[in-house]
């Protein structure tokens, strides 16, 4: 069926399809989207300046200046050493190595590293503040285990419910 024009075995003109004596090529692995646990975080580098709302359904690492709300729901937000955020933050987990000015609502935990700076109010189940970190504001430990939704509206609805109680 297929012939080798040059006559040399293994040259680019040969085919291994249906040839006796050769094993069948391995089947291509089935495509499966990677789970979020194995995916690297989306990375916004230090050369960016963003204004507006950032929302999504995956982990994000911010090393840039961002002016506006961040809503990641059940995902992790990391503010890198050169990252600066001015606005509300809603995420499962927030790690601060840079600067944040605004309100944080983290369902699981907040970490403020020794280089980190946070000014504002935060609500979380767990908090870790390294020696040398800067914090100015109020901290509320919320033992409610209901997950926060992926949008900013869920934060606002939850805050209104808390205020009315």
Secondary structure, DSSP 8 states (H G I E B T S, - for coil): ----SS--TTSTT---TT-TTS-------------TTTS--EEE-TT-EEES-EE-SS-EEE-SEEES-EE-TTSEEEE-TT-EEES-EEEEEEEESSEEES-EEEEEEEEE-TT-EEES-EEEEEEEE-TT-EEES-EEE--------SSHHHHHHHHHHHHH-
